[in-house]
Amino acid sequence: MPPQRIVIHAGFHKTGTTSVQAVLKRNRRELWPVMAIGLRDKFESTLRAARTYAEKRDTFNLHKAAYLFGKYVGDLNLSPKRQLLVSAEDLSGCMAGRNGTTDYSAAPELLQGYAEELQALFGRRLELTFVMGTRAAPLWYPSAYWQHVKSSRMTESFDAFVERCPNAADFATVLGDIRDAVPDHRVLTNDLDDCRDLPFGPATPILNLMRMPPERRAALKPVELRNARGDDALLRAYLDLNRSDLDDATVEARKKQLWVERAAHGSGLLGGKETG
């Protein structure tokens, strides 16, 4: 029996994950004959459990996330020659800084749980690779802060955010812990700023793992880098809305309006700076 090759792109947030997933979506027709593609909409219940575990560190949600992920893969009924590529940053838990979390220390246990479920499914045939996106801390913190302010009611300053989450971008330490947690499987890193100018951006090293025929690889279409962050003026406007007495629905609507207005006038976006 041939090996069952599975690649799990499990984070981290703000390291190019949105761009990777955009490449996979756009090229799904070309990729599907080579590999099954699993994106977050296919296993949202797993991701909810993983995020909850990162927040609560409870055994129930740790086991739930692993079980649901194993069930998702098992239900695919992969043939012996069928490869699988899964990409979802919330497999590592929620983004550091959200809902009381301050780092990615939940990731090793979560990934260990997924590996154990896959090992139970495929036994010695399993050829599992985890791919983890990284980014230098001085670049990650502004990107993560922008995302928090944009997508939540975060009101703290940038300096307060960094002070509250001093180890959030200590990817070297958490990667070491992940390797210790899954010693029988490969853990590869994918630094966003090293990949920015590659043909498919941060998706390039992941596509390289899938061993596509050259003619099919040549047919793939690139995408523009996604999830650009706004400029300082837009960030301040979002913070003012977050700190206001307006209800959540009104704040969200006004944020969307500001984003559309900025984009329409060609200002307020840091062009090409993928952060998601």
C-alpha positions in Angstrom: 0.0 0.0 0.0 1.3 3.5 -0.8 1.7 6.0 1.9 -1.2 8.3 2.8 0.3 11.8 2.3 -1.4 14.5 4.3 -0.2 18.1 4.7 -1.7 20.3 7.4 -1.1 24.1 7.1 -2.2 25.0 10.6 -1.1 28.6 11.1 0.0 30.8 12.5 -2.3 33.7 12.1 -1.1 36.8 10.2 1.7 34.9 8.4 0.1 34.6 4.9 -2.6 32.1 5.6 -5.3 34.1 3.8 -3.1 34.2 0.6 -2.4 30.5 0.8 -6.1 29.8 1.0 -6.9 32.2 -1.9 -4.4 30.3 -4.1 -6.0 27.0 -3.2 -9.5 28.3 -3.9 -8.7 29.9 -7.2 -6.9 26.7 -8.4 -9.2 24.2 -6.9 -10.1 22.7 -10.4 -6.5 22.1 -11.2 -5.5 20.9 -7.8 -8.5 18.5 -7.2 -7.2 15.7 -9.4 -3.9 15.8 -7.5 -5.1 16.3 -4.0 -8.2 16.7 -1.8 -8.4 20.3 -0.5 -9.7 21.0 3.0 -10.5 24.6 3.9 -12.1 26.0 7.1 -15.7 25.9 5.8 -15.5 22.1 5.7 -14.7 21.6 9.4 -15.8 24.7 11.3 -16.9 22.6 14.3 -13.3 21.4 14.7 -12.0 25.0 14.6 -14.6 26.2 17.2 -13.4 23.5 19.6 -9.7 24.4 18.9 -10.4 28.1 19.6 -12.3 27.3 22.8 -9.5 25.0 24.0 -6.9 27.8 23.4 -9.1 30.1 25.6 -10.1 27.6 28.4 -7.4 24.9 28.2 -10.0 22.3 29.1 -9.5 18.6 28.3 -13.0 18.3 26.8 -12.4 20.8 24.0 -8.9 19.4 23.3 -10.3 16.0 22.8 -13.3 17.3 20.9 -11.1 19.2 18.4 -9.0 16.1 17.8 -12.1 13.8 17.4 -13.9 16.1 15.0 -10.8 16.6 12.9 -10.3 12.8 12.7 -14.0 12.4 11.8 -13.7 15.0 9.0 -10.7 13.2 7.5 -12.2 9.8 7.9 -15.5 10.8 6.2 -13.5 11.8 3.1 -12.9 8.1 2.4 -9.5 8.9 0.8 -8.3 6.3 -1.6 -4.8 4.9 -1.0 -3.3 7.2 -3.7 -5.3 10.3 -2.7 -3.3 13.2 -1.1 -4.9 15.7 1.3 -4.0 19.3 1.9 -5.7 21.1 4.8 -5.3 24.8 5.5 -6.9 26.6 8.4 -5.0 28.8 10.9 -7.5 28.2 13.7 -6.3 24.6 13.9 -3.7 26.2 16.2 -6.4 27.8 18.3 -7.5 31.4 18.3 -5.2 34.3 17.3 -2.9 35.2 20.1 -4.3 38.2 22.0 -8.0 37.3 21.6 -10.4 36.2 24.3 -7.8 36.1 27.0 -5.1 34.2 25.1 -1.6 35.7 25.0 0.4 33.2 22.9 0.2 30.0 20.9 1.1 27.5 23.6 -2.1 25.6 22.9 -0.9 24.7 19.5 1.4 21.7 20.4 -1.4 19.8 22.2 -3.9 20.5 19.4 -1.6 19.4 16.7 -0.6 16.3 18.7 -4.3 15.4 18.9 -4.8 15.7 15.2 -1.7 13.6 14.5 -3.0 10.8 16.9 -6.4 10.7 15.2 -4.7 10.4 11.7 -2.4 7.8 13.0 -5.4 5.8 14.2 -7.0 6.1 10.8 -4.0 5.3 8.6 -1.5 3.5 10.8 2.0 3.0 9.3 0.8 4.4 6.0 0.5 7.9 7.3 3.0 10.4 5.9 2.0 13.6 7.8 3.6 17.0 7.4 2.7 20.1 9.4 3.4 23.5 7.8 3.6 26.5 10.1 3.8 30.0 8.8 6.0 32.4 10.7 7.0 36.1 10.7 9.5 38.3 12.5 8.0 39.7 15.7 8.4 43.4 14.7 6.3 42.7 11.7 3.8 40.3 13.3 2.7 42.5 16.2 1.5 45.5 14.0 -0.3 43.1 11.7 -2.0 41.2 14.5 -2.9 44.4 16.3 -4.5 45.8 13.2 -6.6 42.6 12.7 -7.8 42.7 16.4 -8.8 46.3 16.1 -10.5 45.8 12.8 -12.4 42.6 13.6 -13.2 43.0 17.3 -14.0 45.7 19.9 -10.3 45.8 21.1 -9.7 49.2 22.8 -6.2 48.8 24.2 -3.2 50.6 22.7 -0.6 48.9 20.5 2.0 49.1 23.4 -0.5 47.6 25.8 -1.2 44.8 23.4 2.5 44.0 23.1 3.0 44.2 26.8 0.0 41.9 27.4 1.2 39.3 24.9 5.0 39.3 25.2 5.4 35.8 23.8 2.8 35.9 21.1 5.4 36.0 18.2 7.9 33.7 19.9 7.4 31.2 17.1 10.7 29.5 17.6 9.7 28.3 21.1 6.3 27.0 20.1 7.7 25.3 17.0 10.1 23.5 19.3 7.2 22.4 21.5 5.3 21.2 18.4 8.2 19.1 17.2 8.4 17.6 20.6 4.7 16.9 20.6 4.7 15.2 17.1 8.2 13.6 16.9 7.2 11.1 14.3 6.0 13.7 11.8 7.6 16.5 9.8 7.1 20.1 10.9 8.1 22.7 8.3 8.2 26.5 8.6 7.2 29.0 6.0 8.3 32.6 6.7 6.0 35.1 5.1 8.7 37.6 4.2 10.9 35.0 2.6 8.0 33.9 0.4 6.5 37.2 -0.6 8.2 37.4 -4.0 7.7 33.7 -5.0 5.4 32.9 -7.9 2.5 31.9 -5.5 3.7 33.9 -2.5 3.4 31.9 0.8 1.5 29.1 -1.0 4.6 28.2 -3.1 6.3 26.0 -0.5 3.1 24.2 0.2 2.4 23.5 -3.4 5.9 22.2 -3.7 5.1 19.5 -1.2 2.3 18.1 -3.4 4.4 16.8 -6.2 2.3 18.0 -9.1 3.1 17.1 -12.7 4.9 20.0 -14.4 2.1 20.6 -16.9 -0.5 20.9 -14.2 1.7 23.1 -12.1 2.2 25.4 -15.1 -1.6 25.9 -15.4 -2.0 27.3 -11.8 -3.0 30.9 -11.5 -1.4 33.2 -8.9 -3.5 35.6 -6.8 -2.8 39.0 -5.3 -1.6 39.0 -1.7 -4.7 39.2 0.5 -5.8 40.9 3.7 -3.9 44.2 3.4 -3.9 46.3 6.5 -5.0 49.9 6.7 -2.9 52.9 7.4 -2.6 54.6 10.8 -5.5 57.0 10.1 -7.9 54.2 9.5 -6.5 52.3 12.5 -7.2 55.4 14.7 -10.7 55.6 13.2 -11.4 52.0 14.1 -10.1 52.5 17.6 -12.4 55.5 18.1 -15.3 53.4 17.0 -14.3 50.5 19.3 -14.0 52.9 22.3 -17.4 54.6 21.6 -20.7 53.8 23.2 -22.2 52.6 19.9 -23.6 49.0 19.7 -21.6 46.3 18.0 -23.7 46.2 14.9 -23.3 49.9 14.3 -19.6 49.8 14.9 -19.2 46.9 12.4 -21.3 48.7 9.8 -19.3 51.9 10.1 -16.0 50.0 9.9 -17.1 48.4 6.7 -18.1 51.8 5.3 -14.8 53.4 6.2 -12.9 50.5 4.5 -15.0 50.8 1.3 -14.5 54.6 1.2 -10.8 54.3 1.7 -10.5 51.6 -1.0 -12.6 53.6 -3.4 -10.3 56.6 -3.1 -7.2 54.5 -3.4 -5.9 55.4 0.1 -5.8 53.9 3.5 -4.4 50.5 2.4 -0.8 49.5 2.6 -0.7 48.0 -0.9 0.5 44.4 -1.2 1.2 43.9 2.5 -0.4 40.6 3.1 -1.0 40.0 6.8 -3.5 37.3 7.2 
